[in-house]
Amino acid sequence: MADRVCPFWIGYFLLSPLRKIFNNPKRILSPYIKPGMTVLDIGSAMGYFSLPLAKIVGESGKIICVDMQERMLSVLLKRAKKKGVKNTIEIHHCEQNSLNLEQYRQSIDFVLAFYVVHEVPDQMVFFKEIYQTLKPGGKILVAEPAGHVTKARFNETLLVAKTSQFAIEKYLSIYRSRSAVLIKT
């Protein structure tokens, strides 16, 4: 697993302002996120998506940032404080083989899994854990890097999600990504 996880130092490259040209968080997520929602950001790293999400959900919402790397979460908290959204951000350290999200059962409105599912050792466990956190009708946006994940492999991931009782709501067009929004059935 360790060779599949993005190294800590890559987190700084992921924060590049140039990335917003291709992967603008507000443009990608605004159709799905509303004020007051509770959102899980799986593999949040240093908060590229988390901080804009916090602005969208506002003070009445919550962003739960999940990562297995403590250093990523530490930098994320510092950035959240600087941006004035620390009270909307909750960090959650997960393990290599489990997200450990039992306390969030049926309390999540939306899950973001951006460029992370290909790093997961057991996708069936991953999707089952996500399913348990979502409220009825909750959604997950799954995006995988087209450079790492073939179309066939992405379709296998979606098949695993379907086995875990998700339905494909729609496919998305995100730059250099294979992406879909799934809904809890």
VMD Tcl script that builds the backbone (N, CA, C; Angstrom):
set m [mol new atoms 555]
animate dup $m
set s [atomselect $m all]
$s set {name element resname resid chain x y z} {
  {N N MET 1 A 0.820 -1.196 0.000}
  {CA C MET 1 A 0.000 0.000 0.000}
  {C C MET 1 A 0.861 1.256 0.000}
  {N N ALA 2 A 1.947 1.271 0.747}
  {CA C ALA 2 A 2.748 2.488 0.881}
  {C C ALA 2 A 3.207 3.022 -0.469}
  {N N ASP 3 A 3.488 2.152 -1.429}
  {CA C ASP 3 A 3.928 2.619 -2.742}
  {C C ASP 3 A 2.777 3.198 -3.553}
  {N N ARG 4 A 1.542 2.992 -3.124}
  {CA C ARG 4 A 0.382 3.507 -3.840}
  {C C ARG 4 A -0.071 4.860 -3.308}
  {N N VAL 5 A 0.367 5.228 -2.119}
  {CA C VAL 5 A -0.077 6.464 -1.487}
  {C C VAL 5 A 0.784 7.631 -1.951}
  {N N CYS 6 A 0.127 8.712 -2.276}
  {CA C CYS 6 A 0.808 9.937 -2.705}
  {C C CYS 6 A 1.754 10.408 -1.598}
  {N N PRO 7 A 3.044 10.611 -1.887}
  {CA C PRO 7 A 3.977 11.077 -0.862}
  {C C PRO 7 A 3.584 12.459 -0.329}
  {N N PHE 8 A 3.937 12.713 0.918}
  {CA C PHE 8 A 3.584 13.960 1.588}
  {C C PHE 8 A 3.974 15.194 0.772}
  {N N TRP 9 A 5.179 15.227 0.261}
  {CA C TRP 9 A 5.687 16.416 -0.421}
  {C C TRP 9 A 4.906 16.748 -1.691}
  {N N ILE 10 A 4.246 15.769 -2.286}
  {CA C ILE 10 A 3.416 16.018 -3.473}
  {C C ILE 10 A 2.235 16.931 -3.105}
  {N N GLY 11 A 1.837 16.892 -1.843}
  {CA C GLY 11 A 0.727 17.732 -1.392}
  {C C GLY 11 A 0.917 19.199 -1.733}
  {N N TYR 12 A 2.162 19.673 -1.682}
  {CA C TYR 12 A 2.425 21.076 -2.018}
  {C C TYR 12 A 2.199 21.357 -3.499}
  {N N PHE 13 A 2.532 20.394 -4.361}
  {CA C PHE 13 A 2.275 20.560 -5.792}
  {C C PHE 13 A 0.764 20.557 -6.079}
  {N N LEU 14 A 0.023 19.757 -5.308}
  {CA C LEU 14 A -1.417 19.685 -5.512}
  {C C LEU 14 A -2.118 21.001 -5.181}
  {N N LEU 15 A -1.451 21.867 -4.424}
  {CA C LEU 15 A -2.028 23.164 -4.053}
  {C C LEU 15 A -1.757 24.262 -5.077}
  {N N SER 16 A -1.080 23.947 -6.142}
  {CA C SER 16 A -0.711 24.946 -7.141}
  {C C SER 16 A -1.930 25.743 -7.614}
  {N N PRO 17 A -1.816 27.073 -7.631}
  {CA C PRO 17 A -2.920 27.900 -8.131}
  {C C PRO 17 A -3.252 27.611 -9.598}
  {N N LEU 18 A -2.273 27.135 -10.355}
  {CA C LEU 18 A -2.514 26.803 -11.763}
  {C C LEU 18 A -3.504 25.649 -11.913}
  {N N ARG 19 A -3.586 24.816 -10.901}
  {CA C ARG 19 A -4.501 23.671 -10.952}
  {C C ARG 19 A -5.948 24.120 -11.099}
  {N N LYS 20 A -6.258 25.316 -10.610}
  {CA C LYS 20 A -7.635 25.807 -10.688}
  {C C LYS 20 A -8.108 26.006 -12.123}
  {N N ILE 21 A -7.166 26.143 -13.041}
  {CA C ILE 21 A -7.539 26.272 -14.449}
  {C C ILE 21 A -8.223 24.992 -14.927}
  {N N PHE 22 A -7.729 23.847 -14.450}
  {CA C PHE 22 A -8.222 22.550 -14.929}
  {C C PHE 22 A -9.161 21.858 -13.940}
  {N N ASN 23 A -8.890 22.002 -12.654}
  {CA C ASN 23 A -9.680 21.343 -11.609}
  {C C ASN 23 A -10.176 22.387 -10.611}
  {N N ASN 24 A -11.029 23.263 -11.072}
  {CA C ASN 24 A -11.555 24.317 -10.216}
  {C C ASN 24 A -12.575 23.723 -9.237}
  {N N PRO 25 A -12.261 23.726 -7.928}
  {CA C PRO 25 A -13.159 23.101 -6.956}
  {C C PRO 25 A -14.582 23.647 -6.989}
  {N N LYS 26 A -14.713 24.954 -7.075}
  {CA C LYS 26 A -16.056 25.547 -7.063}
  {C C LYS 26 A -16.859 25.107 -8.291}
  {N N ARG 27 A -16.234 25.114 -9.445}
  {CA C ARG 27 A -16.928 24.722 -10.674}
  {C C ARG 27 A -17.328 23.239 -10.635}
  {N N ILE 28 A -16.436 22.396 -10.133}
  {CA C ILE 28 A -16.705 20.953 -10.091}
  {C C ILE 28 A -17.781 20.618 -9.063}
  {N N LEU 29 A -17.730 21.244 -7.884}
  {CA C LEU 29 A -18.560 20.806 -6.758}
  {C C LEU 29 A -19.823 21.617 -6.508}
  {N N SER 30 A -19.892 22.845 -6.989}
  {CA C SER 30 A -21.070 23.694 -6.726}
  {C C SER 30 A -22.407 23.064 -7.112}
  {N N PRO 31 A -22.475 22.280 -8.182}
  {CA C PRO 31 A -23.776 21.677 -8.503}
  {C C PRO 31 A -24.283 20.689 -7.444}
  {N N TYR 32 A -23.396 20.206 -6.571}
  {CA C TYR 32 A -23.759 19.153 -5.623}
  {C C TYR 32 A -23.758 19.601 -4.166}
  {N N ILE 33 A -23.080 20.684 -3.861}
  {CA C ILE 33 A -22.888 21.116 -2.482}
  {C C ILE 33 A -23.705 22.373 -2.205}
  {N N LYS 34 A -24.395 22.359 -1.080}
  {CA C LYS 34 A -25.237 23.496 -0.672}
  {C C LYS 34 A -24.872 23.909 0.758}
  {N N PRO 35 A -25.187 25.135 1.135}
  {CA C PRO 35 A -24.941 25.564 2.510}
  {C C PRO 35 A -25.609 24.614 3.510}
  {N N GLY 36 A -24.894 24.342 4.601}
  {CA C GLY 36 A -25.421 23.492 5.661}
  {C C GLY 36 A -25.146 22.016 5.502}
  {N N MET 37 A -24.608 21.605 4.377}
  {CA C MET 37 A -24.339 20.180 4.149}
  {C C MET 37 A -23.143 19.702 4.968}
  {N N THR 38 A -23.110 18.384 5.192}
  {CA C THR 38 A -21.958 17.713 5.790}
  {C C THR 38 A -21.318 16.891 4.691}
  {N N VAL 39 A -20.027 17.168 4.443}
  {CA C VAL 39 A -19.309 16.573 3.318}
  {C C VAL 39 A -18.064 15.860 3.820}
  {N N LEU 40 A -17.829 14.665 3.298}
  {CA C LEU 40 A -16.586 13.939 3.543}
  {C C LEU 40 A -15.658 14.184 2.370}
  {N N ASP 41 A -14.439 14.607 2.655}
  {CA C ASP 41 A -13.408 14.749 1.628}
  {C C ASP 41 A -12.384 13.652 1.904}
  {N N ILE 42 A -12.487 12.556 1.164}
  {CA C ILE 42 A -11.619 11.396 1.368}
  {C C ILE 42 A -10.294 11.640 0.659}
  {N N GLY 43 A -9.191 11.456 1.380}
  {CA C GLY 43 A -7.873 11.750 0.812}
  {C C GLY 43 A -7.696 13.233 0.628}
  {N N SER 44 A -8.092 13.988 1.640}
  {CA C SER 44 A -8.134 15.446 1.549}
  {C C SER 44 A -6.768 16.092 1.370}
  {N N ALA 45 A -5.716 15.395 1.745}
  {CA C ALA 45 A -4.350 15.938 1.670}
  {C C ALA 45 A -4.297 17.282 2.399}
  {N N MET 46 A -3.798 18.310 1.746}
  {CA C MET 46 A -3.621 19.618 2.379}
  {C C MET 46 A -4.801 20.560 2.163}
  {N N GLY 47 A -5.891 20.028 1.615}
  {CA C GLY 47 A -7.122 20.795 1.557}
  {C C GLY 47 A -7.432 21.521 0.264}
  {N N TYR 48 A -6.893 21.058 -0.851}
  {CA C TYR 48 A -7.176 21.722 -2.128}
  {C C TYR 48 A -8.690 21.857 -2.357}
  {N N PHE 49 A -9.429 20.784 -2.110}
  {CA C PHE 49 A -10.885 20.831 -2.255}
  {C C PHE 49 A -11.570 21.207 -0.940}
  {N N SER 50 A -10.988 20.828 0.183}
  {CA C SER 50 A -11.627 21.014 1.486}
  {C C SER 50 A -11.911 22.472 1.803}
  {N N LEU 51 A -10.949 23.341 1.557}
  {CA C LEU 51 A -11.142 24.746 1.926}
  {C C LEU 51 A -12.213 25.423 1.070}
  {N N PRO 52 A -12.221 25.228 -0.241}
  {CA C PRO 52 A -13.340 25.775 -1.019}
  {C C PRO 52 A -14.684 25.154 -0.627}
  {N N LEU 53 A -14.687 23.864 -0.289}
  {CA C LEU 53 A -15.915 23.219 0.168}
  {C C LEU 53 A -16.427 23.890 1.439}
  {N N ALA 54 A -15.504 24.216 2.346}
  {CA C ALA 54 A -15.884 24.873 3.600}
  {C C ALA 54 A -16.565 26.211 3.335}
  {N N LYS 55 A -16.090 26.936 2.343}
  {CA C LYS 55 A -16.721 28.213 1.982}
  {C C LYS 55 A -18.138 27.974 1.456}
  {N N ILE 56 A -18.315 26.915 0.656}
  {CA C ILE 56 A -19.631 26.628 0.061}
  {C C ILE 56 A -20.638 26.212 1.133}
  {N N VAL 57 A -20.254 25.308 2.049}
  {CA C VAL 57 A -21.212 24.833 3.064}
  {C C VAL 57 A -21.462 25.875 4.135}
  {N N GLY 58 A -20.545 26.808 4.298}
  {CA C GLY 58 A -20.721 27.883 5.263}
  {C C GLY 58 A -20.606 27.420 6.706}
  {N N GLU 59 A -20.883 28.344 7.605}
  {CA C GLU 59 A -20.740 28.068 9.038}
  {C C GLU 59 A -21.723 27.022 9.543}
  {N N SER 60 A -22.830 26.833 8.844}
  {CA C SER 60 A -23.817 25.838 9.279}
  {C C SER 60 A -23.493 24.435 8.762}
  {N N GLY 61 A -22.476 24.317 7.910}
  {CA C GLY 61 A -22.085 23.025 7.371}
  {C C GLY 61 A -20.805 22.516 7.996}
  {N N LYS 62 A -20.347 21.374 7.499}
  {CA C LYS 62 A -19.124 20.780 8.021}
  {C C LYS 62 A -18.435 19.994 6.910}
  {N N ILE 63 A -17.104 20.133 6.877}
  {CA C ILE 63 A -16.285 19.338 5.973}
  {C C ILE 63 A -15.425 18.427 6.835}
  {N N ILE 64 A -15.576 17.133 6.650}
  {CA C ILE 64 A -14.776 16.154 7.381}
  {C C ILE 64 A -13.672 15.690 6.441}
  {N N CYS 65 A -12.444 16.060 6.790}
  {CA C CYS 65 A -11.283 15.797 5.949}
  {C C CYS 65 A -10.607 14.518 6.420}
  {N N VAL 66 A -10.594 13.518 5.551}
  {CA C VAL 66 A -10.078 12.200 5.905}
  {C C VAL 66 A -8.779 11.951 5.153}
  {N N ASP 67 A -7.736 11.616 5.903}
  {CA C ASP 67 A -6.462 11.265 5.282}
  {C C ASP 67 A -5.709 10.353 6.236}
  {N N MET 68 A -4.823 9.531 5.690}
  {CA C MET 68 A -4.032 8.648 6.543}
  {C C MET 68 A -2.684 9.254 6.902}
  {N N GLN 69 A -2.379 10.408 6.335}
  {CA C GLN 69 A -1.104 11.059 6.597}
  {C C GLN 69 A -1.311 12.250 7.530}
  {N N GLU 70 A -0.829 12.104 8.754}
  {CA C GLU 70 A -0.965 13.154 9.770}
  {C C GLU 70 A -0.384 14.484 9.297}
  {N N ARG 71 A 0.734 14.443 8.585}
  {CA C ARG 71 A 1.370 15.684 8.120}
  {C C ARG 71 A 0.471 16.436 7.148}
  {N N MET 72 A -0.230 15.713 6.292}
  {CA C MET 72 A -1.173 16.369 5.372}
  {C C MET 72 A -2.264 17.085 6.170}
  {N N LEU 73 A -2.818 16.392 7.159}
  {CA C LEU 73 A -3.897 16.967 7.962}
  {C C LEU 73 A -3.422 18.157 8.782}
  {N N SER 74 A -2.184 18.097 9.244}
  {CA C SER 74 A -1.619 19.210 10.015}
  {C C SER 74 A -1.514 20.475 9.161}
  {N N VAL 75 A -1.017 20.318 7.942}
  {CA C VAL 75 A -0.919 21.466 7.027}
  {C C VAL 75 A -2.318 21.968 6.681}
  {N N LEU 76 A -3.251 21.058 6.470}
  {CA C LEU 76 A -4.628 21.441 6.155}
  {C C LEU 76 A -5.208 22.317 7.270}
  {N N LEU 77 A -5.020 21.929 8.528}
  {CA C LEU 77 A -5.546 22.726 9.638}
  {C C LEU 77 A -4.939 24.121 9.681}
  {N N LYS 78 A -3.648 24.224 9.422}
  {CA C LYS 78 A -2.994 25.541 9.391}
  {C C LYS 78 A -3.580 26.401 8.275}
  {N N ARG 79 A -3.796 25.803 7.127}
  {CA C ARG 79 A -4.370 26.533 5.997}
  {C C ARG 79 A -5.813 26.949 6.288}
  {N N ALA 80 A -6.582 26.064 6.944}
  {CA C ALA 80 A -7.975 26.372 7.281}
  {C C ALA 80 A -8.050 27.558 8.242}
  {N N LYS 81 A -7.148 27.586 9.197}
  {CA C LYS 81 A -7.112 28.703 10.143}
  {C C LYS 81 A -6.802 30.006 9.412}
  {N N LYS 82 A -5.817 29.958 8.534}
  {CA C LYS 82 A -5.417 31.144 7.767}
  {C C LYS 82 A -6.557 31.659 6.879}
  {N N LYS 83 A -7.349 30.728 6.320}
  {CA C LYS 83 A -8.461 31.101 5.429}
  {C C LYS 83 A -9.754 31.420 6.192}
  {N N GLY 84 A -9.736 31.249 7.517}
  {CA C GLY 84 A -10.916 31.582 8.316}
  {C C GLY 84 A -12.025 30.546 8.280}
  {N N VAL 85 A -11.705 29.291 7.964}
  {CA C VAL 85 A -12.726 28.248 7.897}
  {C C VAL 85 A -12.438 27.090 8.865}
  {N N LYS 86 A -11.564 27.317 9.823}
  {CA C LYS 86 A -11.166 26.251 10.756}
  {C C LYS 86 A -12.358 25.650 11.493}
  {N N ASN 87 A -13.364 26.456 11.829}
  {CA C ASN 87 A -14.529 25.954 12.568}
  {C C ASN 87 A -15.429 25.068 11.716}
  {N N THR 88 A -15.275 25.121 10.418}
  {CA C THR 88 A -16.077 24.301 9.513}
  {C C THR 88 A -15.360 22.994 9.175}
  {N N ILE 89 A -14.073 22.942 9.438}
  {CA C ILE 89 A -13.234 21.792 9.097}
  {C C ILE 89 A -13.071 20.870 10.303}
  {N N GLU 90 A -13.262 19.585 10.072}
  {CA C GLU 90 A -12.980 18.565 11.087}
  {C C GLU 90 A -12.024 17.567 10.439}
  {N N ILE 91 A -10.930 17.272 11.107}
  {CA C ILE 91 A -10.004 16.307 10.514}
  {C C ILE 91 A -10.247 14.922 11.114}
  {N N HIS 92 A -9.994 13.925 10.276}
  {CA C HIS 92 A -10.193 12.543 10.684}
  {C C HIS 92 A -9.057 11.703 10.112}
  {N N HIS 93 A -8.262 11.152 10.993}
  {CA C HIS 93 A -7.150 10.296 10.570}
  {C C HIS 93 A -7.685 8.888 10.347}
  {N N CYS 94 A -7.439 8.343 9.162}
  {CA C CYS 94 A -7.887 6.982 8.866}
  {C C CYS 94 A -6.689 6.032 8.846}
  {N N GLU 95 A -6.984 4.782 8.761}
  {CA C GLU 95 A -5.950 3.744 8.708}
  {C C GLU 95 A -5.767 3.287 7.269}
  {N N GLN 96 A -4.736 2.519 7.071}
  {CA C GLN 96 A -4.413 2.021 5.735}
  {C C GLN 96 A -5.540 1.165 5.148}
  {N N ASN 97 A -6.193 0.360 5.982}
  {CA C ASN 97 A -7.206 -0.568 5.484}
  {C C ASN 97 A -8.629 -0.234 5.902}
  {N N SER 98 A -8.812 0.908 6.550}
  {CA C SER 98 A -10.159 1.300 6.961}
  {C C SER 98 A -10.229 2.814 7.123}
  {N N LEU 99 A -11.365 3.368 6.746}
  {CA C LEU 99 A -11.593 4.800 6.932}
  {C C LEU 99 A -11.988 5.119 8.372}
  {N N ASN 100 A -12.419 4.102 9.128}
  {CA C ASN 100 A -12.812 4.277 10.533}
  {C C ASN 100 A -13.855 5.387 10.695}
  {N N LEU 101 A -14.946 5.258 9.987}
  {CA C LEU 101 A -15.967 6.310 9.968}
  {C C LEU 101 A -17.252 5.925 10.703}
  {N N GLU 102 A -17.173 4.985 11.624}
  {CA C GLU 102 A -18.365 4.478 12.303}
  {C C GLU 102 A -19.206 5.592 12.944}
  {N N GLN 103 A -18.557 6.618 13.483}
  {CA C GLN 103 A -19.293 7.688 14.171}
  {C C GLN 103 A -20.094 8.571 13.216}
  {N N TYR 104 A -19.920 8.394 11.920}
  {CA C TYR 104 A -20.630 9.227 10.941}
  {C C TYR 104 A -21.763 8.482 10.234}
  {N N ARG 105 A -22.195 7.367 10.768}
  {CA C ARG 105 A -23.246 6.567 10.110}
  {C C ARG 105 A -24.466 7.420 9.753}
  {N N GLN 106 A -24.827 7.352 8.495}
  {CA C GLN 106 A -26.002 8.023 7.930}
  {C C GLN 106 A -26.082 9.507 8.299}
  {N N SER 107 A -24.931 10.174 8.334}
  {CA C SER 107 A -24.924 11.601 8.671}
  {C C SER 107 A -24.282 12.470 7.586}
  {N N ILE 108 A -23.834 11.840 6.504}
  {CA C ILE 108 A -23.102 12.553 5.456}
  {C C ILE 108 A -24.017 12.782 4.253}
  {N N ASP 109 A -23.982 14.011 3.728}
  {CA C ASP 109 A -24.780 14.348 2.544}
  {C C ASP 109 A -24.048 14.021 1.246}
  {N N PHE 110 A -22.725 14.226 1.245}
  {CA C PHE 110 A -21.947 14.109 0.010}
  {C C PHE 110 A -20.524 13.677 0.344}
  {N N VAL 111 A -19.957 12.853 -0.534}
  {CA C VAL 111 A -18.579 12.389 -0.378}
  {C C VAL 111 A -17.802 12.743 -1.632}
  {N N LEU 112 A -16.607 13.275 -1.429}
  {CA C LEU 112 A -15.692 13.529 -2.535}
  {C C LEU 112 A -14.538 12.549 -2.430}
  {N N ALA 113 A -14.309 11.796 -3.483}
  {CA C ALA 113 A -13.172 10.868 -3.568}
  {C C ALA 113 A -12.419 11.218 -4.856}
  {N N PHE 114 A -11.600 12.246 -4.769}
  {CA C PHE 114 A -10.910 12.782 -5.944}
  {C C PHE 114 A -9.487 12.242 -5.995}
  {N N TYR 115 A -9.218 11.417 -6.993}
  {CA C TYR 115 A -7.891 10.834 -7.237}
  {C C TYR 115 A -7.398 10.008 -6.051}
  {N N VAL 116 A -8.304 9.234 -5.457}
  {CA C VAL 116 A -7.905 8.474 -4.273}
  {C C VAL 116 A -8.274 6.992 -4.335}
  {N N VAL 117 A -9.322 6.617 -5.039}
  {CA C VAL 117 A -9.800 5.234 -5.001}
  {C C VAL 117 A -8.751 4.265 -5.546}
  {N N HIS 118 A -7.956 4.677 -6.517}
  {CA C HIS 118 A -6.913 3.791 -7.048}
  {C C HIS 118 A -5.820 3.490 -6.022}
  {N N GLU 119 A -5.759 4.262 -4.934}
  {CA C GLU 119 A -4.776 4.028 -3.872}
  {C C GLU 119 A -5.305 3.096 -2.782}
  {N N VAL 120 A -6.586 2.778 -2.830}
  {CA C VAL 120 A -7.232 1.977 -1.794}
  {C C VAL 120 A -6.951 0.494 -2.029}
  {N N PRO 121 A -6.488 -0.230 -0.983}
  {CA C PRO 121 A -6.164 -1.649 -1.169}
  {C C PRO 121 A -7.388 -2.541 -1.388}
  {N N ASP 122 A -8.543 -2.183 -0.809}
  {CA C ASP 122 A -9.750 -3.002 -0.965}
  {C C ASP 122 A -10.929 -2.072 -1.254}
  {N N GLN 123 A -11.251 -1.937 -2.528}
  {CA C GLN 123 A -12.311 -1.003 -2.924}
  {C C GLN 123 A -13.679 -1.419 -2.404}
  {N N MET 124 A -13.912 -2.710 -2.254}
  {CA C MET 124 A -15.203 -3.163 -1.723}
  {C C MET 124 A -15.389 -2.646 -0.295}
  {N N VAL 125 A -14.379 -2.774 0.536}
  {CA C VAL 125 A -14.444 -2.256 1.908}
  {C C VAL 125 A -14.643 -0.744 1.875}
  {N N PHE 126 A -13.907 -0.066 1.012}
  {CA C PHE 126 A -14.004 1.394 0.883}
  {C C PHE 126 A -15.435 1.824 0.588}
  {N N PHE 127 A -16.042 1.244 -0.447}
  {CA C PHE 127 A -17.389 1.669 -0.836}
  {C C PHE 127 A -18.440 1.271 0.211}
  {N N LYS 128 A -18.259 0.145 0.872}
  {CA C LYS 128 A -19.198 -0.241 1.929}
  {C C LYS 128 A -19.129 0.743 3.094}
  {N N GLU 129 A -17.916 1.165 3.466}
  {CA C GLU 129 A -17.777 2.145 4.540}
  {C C GLU 129 A -18.415 3.482 4.150}
  {N N ILE 130 A -18.201 3.902 2.917}
  {CA C ILE 130 A -18.807 5.147 2.433}
  {C C ILE 130 A -20.329 5.033 2.445}
  {N N TYR 131 A -20.838 3.912 1.957}
  {CA C TYR 131 A -22.285 3.698 1.914}
  {C C TYR 131 A -22.907 3.874 3.296}
  {N N GLN 132 A -22.255 3.342 4.325}
  {CA C GLN 132 A -22.788 3.417 5.691}
  {C C GLN 132 A -22.814 4.845 6.229}
  {N N THR 133 A -21.937 5.697 5.740}
  {CA C THR 133 A -21.904 7.076 6.238}
  {C C THR 133 A -22.973 7.951 5.601}
  {N N LEU 134 A -23.358 7.630 4.395}
  {CA C LEU 134 A -24.271 8.498 3.646}
  {C C LEU 134 A -25.712 8.414 4.124}
  {N N LYS 135 A -26.364 9.565 4.101}
  {CA C LYS 135 A -27.800 9.622 4.323}
  {C C LYS 135 A -28.489 8.976 3.122}
  {N N PRO 136 A -29.752 8.578 3.261}
  {CA C PRO 136 A -30.477 8.071 2.093}
  {C C PRO 136 A -30.442 9.104 0.956}
  {N N GLY 137 A -30.117 8.666 -0.231}
  {CA C GLY 137 A -30.024 9.561 -1.380}
  {C C GLY 137 A -28.721 10.335 -1.446}
  {N N GLY 138 A -27.801 10.076 -0.503}
  {CA C GLY 138 A -26.503 10.748 -0.512}
  {C C GLY 138 A -25.693 10.368 -1.740}
  {N N LYS 139 A -24.742 11.210 -2.087}
  {CA C LYS 139 A -23.982 11.011 -3.319}
  {C C LYS 139 A -22.481 11.010 -3.060}
  {N N ILE 140 A -21.773 10.384 -3.992}
  {CA C ILE 140 A -20.315 10.384 -3.981}
  {C C ILE 140 A -19.818 10.724 -5.378}
  {N N LEU 141 A -18.892 11.663 -5.434}
  {CA C LEU 141 A -18.222 11.982 -6.693}
  {C C LEU 141 A -16.892 11.235 -6.676}
  {N N VAL 142 A -16.733 10.341 -7.633}
  {CA C VAL 142 A -15.499 9.581 -7.788}
  {C C VAL 142 A -14.794 10.092 -9.034}
  {N N ALA 143 A -13.569 10.568 -8.858}
  {CA C ALA 143 A -12.748 11.009 -9.990}
  {C C ALA 143 A -11.395 10.328 -9.866}
  {N N GLU 144 A -10.942 9.752 -10.947}
  {CA C GLU 144 A -9.656 9.071 -10.973}
  {C C GLU 144 A -8.799 9.663 -12.092}
  {N N PRO 145 A -7.476 9.733 -11.875}
  {CA C PRO 145 A -6.599 10.318 -12.897}
  {C C PRO 145 A -6.497 9.415 -14.117}
  {N N ALA 146 A -6.824 9.963 -15.276}
  {CA C ALA 146 A -6.791 9.180 -16.514}
  {C C ALA 146 A -5.388 8.659 -16.821}
  {N N GLY 147 A -4.353 9.328 -16.345}
  {CA C GLY 147 A -2.987 8.876 -16.565}
  {C C GLY 147 A -2.612 7.641 -15.776}
  {N N HIS 148 A -3.300 7.394 -14.660}
  {CA C HIS 148 A -3.023 6.225 -13.819}
  {C C HIS 148 A -4.059 5.128 -13.971}
  {N N VAL 149 A -5.285 5.515 -14.271}
  {CA C VAL 149 A -6.403 4.583 -14.251}
  {C C VAL 149 A -7.003 4.474 -15.657}
  {N N THR 150 A -6.932 3.292 -16.219}
  {CA C THR 150 A -7.501 3.068 -17.551}
  {C C THR 150 A -9.025 3.108 -17.473}
  {N N LYS 151 A -9.639 3.232 -18.615}
  {CA C LYS 151 A -11.100 3.229 -18.672}
  {C C LYS 151 A -11.645 1.901 -18.141}
  {N N ALA 152 A -10.999 0.802 -18.508}
  {CA C ALA 152 A -11.437 -0.516 -18.033}
  {C C ALA 152 A -11.321 -0.612 -16.511}
  {N N ARG 153 A -10.235 -0.111 -15.965}
  {CA C ARG 153 A -10.055 -0.161 -14.506}
  {C C ARG 153 A -11.070 0.740 -13.799}
  {N N PHE 154 A -11.371 1.895 -14.388}
  {CA C PHE 154 A -12.384 2.771 -13.798}
  {C C PHE 154 A -13.751 2.085 -13.824}
  {N N ASN 155 A -14.056 1.401 -14.911}
  {CA C ASN 155 A -15.324 0.672 -14.989}
  {C C ASN 155 A -15.387 -0.444 -13.946}
  {N N GLU 156 A -14.248 -1.075 -13.660}
  {CA C GLU 156 A -14.193 -2.080 -12.593}
  {C C GLU 156 A -14.494 -1.430 -11.240}
  {N N THR 157 A -13.949 -0.241 -11.020}
  {CA C THR 157 A -14.225 0.496 -9.784}
  {C C THR 157 A -15.717 0.786 -9.662}
  {N N LEU 158 A -16.341 1.208 -10.750}
  {CA C LEU 158 A -17.777 1.500 -10.724}
  {C C LEU 158 A -18.592 0.239 -10.483}
  {N N LEU 159 A -18.122 -0.889 -10.997}
  {CA C LEU 159 A -18.794 -2.162 -10.756}
  {C C LEU 159 A -18.733 -2.529 -9.267}
  {N N VAL 160 A -17.598 -2.295 -8.641}
  {CA C VAL 160 A -17.466 -2.533 -7.204}
  {C C VAL 160 A -18.439 -1.621 -6.452}
  {N N ALA 161 A -18.537 -0.373 -6.865}
  {CA C ALA 161 A -19.465 0.567 -6.232}
  {C C ALA 161 A -20.910 0.088 -6.390}
  {N N LYS 162 A -21.259 -0.406 -7.567}
  {CA C LYS 162 A -22.615 -0.926 -7.794}
  {C C LYS 162 A -22.893 -2.119 -6.888}
  {N N THR 163 A -21.892 -2.978 -6.709}
  {CA C THR 163 A -22.028 -4.128 -5.814}
  {C C THR 163 A -22.274 -3.673 -4.384}
  {N N SER 164 A -21.770 -2.499 -4.050}
  {CA C SER 164 A -21.965 -1.920 -2.717}
  {C C SER 164 A -23.230 -1.065 -2.639}
  {N N GLN 165 A -24.130 -1.238 -3.588}
  {CA C GLN 165 A -25.449 -0.612 -3.628}
  {C C GLN 165 A -25.442 0.861 -4.015}
  {N N PHE 166 A -24.501 1.248 -4.848}
  {CA C PHE 166 A -24.518 2.583 -5.443}
  {C C PHE 166 A -25.017 2.463 -6.878}
  {N N ALA 167 A -25.669 3.493 -7.352}
  {CA C ALA 167 A -26.079 3.568 -8.754}
  {C C ALA 167 A -25.362 4.756 -9.383}
  {N N ILE 168 A -25.046 4.631 -10.638}
  {CA C ILE 168 A -24.408 5.737 -11.350}
  {C C ILE 168 A -25.487 6.758 -11.682}
  {N N GLU 169 A -25.325 7.962 -11.158}
  {CA C GLU 169 A -26.265 9.036 -11.478}
  {C C GLU 169 A -25.887 9.668 -12.817}
  {N N LYS 170 A -24.575 9.968 -12.959}
  {CA C LYS 170 A -24.117 10.498 -14.239}
  {C C LYS 170 A -22.594 10.477 -14.303}
  {N N TYR 171 A -22.104 10.462 -15.529}
  {CA C TYR 171 A -20.671 10.586 -15.769}
  {C C TYR 171 A -20.349 12.069 -15.904}
  {N N LEU 172 A -19.169 12.450 -15.453}
  {CA C LEU 172 A -18.753 13.843 -15.527}
  {C C LEU 172 A -17.579 14.003 -16.478}
  {N N SER 173 A -17.436 15.211 -16.973}
  {CA C SER 173 A -16.290 15.554 -17.805}
  {C C SER 173 A -15.396 16.489 -16.995}
  {N N ILE 174 A -14.368 15.908 -16.390}
  {CA C ILE 174 A -13.381 16.660 -15.616}
  {C C ILE 174 A -12.037 16.434 -16.282}
  {N N TYR 175 A -11.310 17.490 -16.509}
  {CA C TYR 175 A -10.047 17.451 -17.237}
  {C C TYR 175 A -9.142 16.314 -16.771}
  {N N ARG 176 A -8.690 15.498 -17.713}
  {CA C ARG 176 A -7.760 14.383 -17.486}
  {C C ARG 176 A -8.208 13.431 -16.381}
  {N N SER 177 A -9.513 13.237 -16.302}
  {CA C SER 177 A -10.074 12.386 -15.267}
  {C C SER 177 A -11.113 11.448 -15.837}
  {N N ARG 178 A -11.331 10.394 -15.121}
  {CA C ARG 178 A -12.472 9.505 -15.341}
  {C C ARG 178 A -13.356 9.730 -14.125}
  {N N SER 179 A -14.575 10.195 -14.349}
  {CA C SER 179 A -15.363 10.706 -13.229}
  {C C SER 179 A -16.836 10.348 -13.345}
  {N N ALA 180 A -17.450 10.128 -12.185}
  {CA C ALA 180 A -18.882 9.856 -12.126}
  {C C ALA 180 A -19.417 10.262 -10.763}
  {N N VAL 181 A -20.701 10.589 -10.756}
  {CA C VAL 181 A -21.414 10.831 -9.502}
  {C C VAL 181 A -22.287 9.599 -9.271}
  {N N LEU 182 A -22.156 9.023 -8.078}
  {CA C LEU 182 A -22.918 7.850 -7.699}
  {C C LEU 182 A -23.894 8.245 -6.605}
  {N N ILE 183 A -25.005 7.537 -6.528}
  {CA C ILE 183 A -26.031 7.829 -5.519}
  {C C ILE 183 A -26.300 6.570 -4.709}
  {N N LYS 184 A -26.516 6.751 -3.431}
  {CA C LYS 184 A -26.856 5.647 -2.544}
  {C C LYS 184 A -28.270 5.197 -2.870}
  {N N THR 185 A -28.429 3.917 -3.151}
  {CA C THR 185 A -29.773 3.391 -3.502}
  {C C THR 185 A -30.426 2.768 -2.294}
}
mol reanalyze $m
mol bondsrecalc $m
mol representation Tube
mol addrep $m
